[in-house]
Amino acid sequence: MTRLDLFKQMMVALWGRDYRSEAARQLGVHLRTLMRWDSGERPVPDAKLHILSVLLRHRRRHIDQLLLEHERQIDDRRYT
């Protein structure tokens, strides 16, 4: 996977296929800047990839917490 592919997949994982506007807002850049990165016209700065990594880790923790809570509720129902 190329760096650009990784960038795009990270954004899809965070915001879905129509990620551009929300990604630009969350990354604090103009939409046109994001589109230049997205097209490969300009390289994605390391700092922006780092931000995406942090956001993905946060999302993963949130999902993990939701799954644990769901499993706990299922277990509670089995014993009540």
GROMACS elastic network, one bead per residue, 0.5 to 0.9 nm:
[ bonds ]
;  ai    aj funct       b0    kb
    1     4     6  0.80760   500
    1     5     6  0.58744   500
    1     6     6  0.64130   500
    2     5     6  0.50315   500
    2     6     6  0.61796   500
    2     7     6  0.85828   500
    3     6     6  0.50481   500
    3     7     6  0.61839   500
    3     8     6  0.87204   500
    3    43     6  0.89532   500
    3    44     6  0.82692   500
    4     8     6  0.62556   500
    4     9     6  0.85974   500
    4    37     6  0.78412   500
    4    38     6  0.71577   500
    4    39     6  0.84873   500
    4    40     6  0.68544   500
    4    43     6  0.80364   500
    4    44     6  0.75212   500
    5     8     6  0.51741   500
    5     9     6  0.60893   500
    5    10     6  0.85132   500
    5    38     6  0.89853   500
    6     9     6  0.51078   500
    6    10     6  0.60147   500
    6    11     6  0.85863   500
    7    10     6  0.52498   500
    7    11     6  0.63723   500
    7    12     6  0.87651   500
    7    37     6  0.88033   500
    7    38     6  0.79179   500
    7    44     6  0.77603   500
    7    49     6  0.68744   500
    7    52     6  0.81825   500
    8    11     6  0.51800   500
    8    12     6  0.61975   500
    8    13     6  0.86149   500
    8    19     6  0.89987   500
    8    38     6  0.69326   500
    9    12     6  0.50162   500
    9    13     6  0.60682   500
    9    14     6  0.85977   500
   10    13     6  0.51252   500
   10    14     6  0.63206   500
   10    15     6  0.86846   500
   10    49     6  0.86950   500
   10    52     6  0.67408   500
   10    53     6  0.78202   500
   10    56     6  0.74809   500
   11    14     6  0.50833   500
   11    15     6  0.58880   500
   11    16     6  0.70904   500
   11    17     6  0.80995   500
   11    19     6  0.62386   500
   11    20     6  0.81777   500
   11    23     6  0.68210   500
   11    52     6  0.74381   500
   12    15     6  0.52976   500
   12    17     6  0.52447   500
   12    18     6  0.76597   500
   12    19     6  0.62067   500
   13    16     6  0.59443   500
   13    17     6  0.83613   500
   13    56     6  0.78474   500
   14    19     6  0.78828   500
   14    23     6  0.84775   500
   14    52     6  0.83555   500
   14    55     6  0.77265   500
   14    56     6  0.66849   500
   14    59     6  0.77057   500
   15    18     6  0.70269   500
   15    20     6  0.84340   500
   15    22     6  0.70921   500
   15    23     6  0.72539   500
   16    19     6  0.55411   500
   17    20     6  0.83841   500
   18    21     6  0.77086   500
   18    22     6  0.83524   500
   19    22     6  0.56528   500
   19    23     6  0.56386   500
   19    24     6  0.83649   500
   20    23     6  0.51520   500
   20    24     6  0.60395   500
   20    25     6  0.85802   500
   20    31     6  0.69174   500
   20    34     6  0.70550   500
   20    35     6  0.74114   500
   20    38     6  0.87065   500
   21    24     6  0.52482   500
   21    25     6  0.62665   500
   21    26     6  0.86942   500
   21    30     6  0.87768   500
   21    31     6  0.62137   500
   21    34     6  0.86501   500
   22    25     6  0.50518   500
   22    26     6  0.60620   500
   22    27     6  0.84294   500
   23    26     6  0.51121   500
   23    27     6  0.59108   500
   23    28     6  0.83220   500
   23    29     6  0.85533   500
   23    31     6  0.83997   500
   23    34     6  0.78252   500
   24    27     6  0.51685   500
   24    28     6  0.59086   500
   24    29     6  0.51081   500
   24    30     6  0.59497   500
   24    31     6  0.53409   500
   24    32     6  0.85917   500
   24    33     6  0.79601   500
   24    34     6  0.59439   500
   24    35     6  0.88191   500
   25    28     6  0.51351   500
   25    29     6  0.63708   500
   25    30     6  0.75032   500
   25    31     6  0.78585   500
   26    29     6  0.79547   500
   27    30     6  0.88971   500
   27    34     6  0.88243   500
   27    48     6  0.67856   500
   27    51     6  0.74551   500
   27    52     6  0.82129   500
   29    32     6  0.82034   500
   29    33     6  0.63414   500
   29    34     6  0.68316   500
   30    33     6  0.52596   500
   30    34     6  0.65951   500
   30    35     6  0.87579   500
   31    34     6  0.51397   500
   31    35     6  0.61533   500
   31    36     6  0.86916   500
   32    36     6  0.62183   500
   32    37     6  0.87495   500
   33    36     6  0.51190   500
   33    37     6  0.64820   500
   33    38     6  0.86037   500
   33    42     6  0.83688   500
   34    37     6  0.51089   500
   34    38     6  0.59919   500
   34    39     6  0.85930   500
   34    44     6  0.85205   500
   35    39     6  0.60264   500
   35    40     6  0.84692   500
   35    41     6  0.84143   500
   36    39     6  0.52883   500
   36    40     6  0.62234   500
   36    41     6  0.50149   500
   36    42     6  0.54717   500
   36    43     6  0.81618   500
   36    44     6  0.88200   500
   37    40     6  0.51259   500
   37    41     6  0.59837   500
   37    43     6  0.57052   500
   37    44     6  0.54542   500
   37    45     6  0.88097   500
   38    41     6  0.76205   500
   38    42     6  0.81789   500
   38    43     6  0.87862   500
   38    44     6  0.82239   500
   39    42     6  0.77153   500
   40    43     6  0.63559   500
   40    44     6  0.82327   500
   42    45     6  0.89424   500
   43    46     6  0.89603   500
   44    47     6  0.84280   500
   44    48     6  0.68600   500
   44    49     6  0.71452   500
   45    48     6  0.54227   500
   45    49     6  0.66699   500
   45    50     6  0.88217   500
   46    49     6  0.51517   500
   46    50     6  0.61867   500
   46    51     6  0.87308   500
   47    51     6  0.63123   500
   47    52     6  0.87725   500
   48    51     6  0.50031   500
   48    52     6  0.63161   500
   48    53     6  0.86604   500
   49    52     6  0.50421   500
   49    53     6  0.62378   500
   49    54     6  0.87189   500
   50    54     6  0.62836   500
   50    55     6  0.86542   500
   51    54     6  0.51006   500
   51    55     6  0.61827   500
   51    56     6  0.85827   500
   52    55     6  0.50357   500
   52    56     6  0.60673   500
   52    57     6  0.85771   500
   53    56     6  0.50753   500
   53    57     6  0.61629   500
   53    58     6  0.85897   500
   54    57     6  0.51395   500
   54    58     6  0.62114   500
   54    59     6  0.86177   500
   55    58     6  0.50680   500
   55    59     6  0.61305   500
   55    60     6  0.85739   500
   56    60     6  0.60344   500
   56    61     6  0.85911   500
   57    60     6  0.50113   500
   57    61     6  0.62057   500
   57    62     6  0.86105   500
   58    61     6  0.51943   500
   58    62     6  0.62615   500
   58    63     6  0.86805   500
   59    62     6  0.50792   500
   59    63     6  0.61472   500
   59    64     6  0.85399   500
   60    63     6  0.50737   500
   60    64     6  0.60295   500
   60    65     6  0.85588   500
   61    64     6  0.50152   500
   61    65     6  0.61425   500
   61    66     6  0.86370   500
   62    65     6  0.51322   500
   62    66     6  0.62751   500
   62    67     6  0.86846   500
   63    66     6  0.50819   500
   63    67     6  0.61730   500
   63    68     6  0.86158   500
   64    67     6  0.51191   500
   64    68     6  0.61745   500
   64    69     6  0.86261   500
   65    68     6  0.51202   500
   65    69     6  0.61796   500
   65    70     6  0.85706   500
   66    69     6  0.51144   500
   66    70     6  0.61093   500
   66    71     6  0.86123   500
   67    70     6  0.50048   500
   67    71     6  0.61301   500
   67    72     6  0.85106   500
   68    71     6  0.50906   500
   68    72     6  0.60687   500
   68    73     6  0.86243   500
   69    73     6  0.62068   500
   69    74     6  0.86369   500
   70    73     6  0.51838   500
   70    74     6  0.62907   500
   70    75     6  0.87036   500
   71    74     6  0.50418   500
   71    75     6  0.61700   500
   71    76     6  0.85644   500
   72    75     6  0.50838   500
   72    76     6  0.60910   500
   72    77     6  0.86797   500
   73    77     6  0.62622   500
   73    78     6  0.87668   500
   74    77     6  0.52400   500
   74    78     6  0.65098   500
   75    78     6  0.51722   500
   75    79     6  0.67418   500
   76    79     6  0.54708   500
   76    80     6  0.63737   500
   77    80     6  0.52754   500
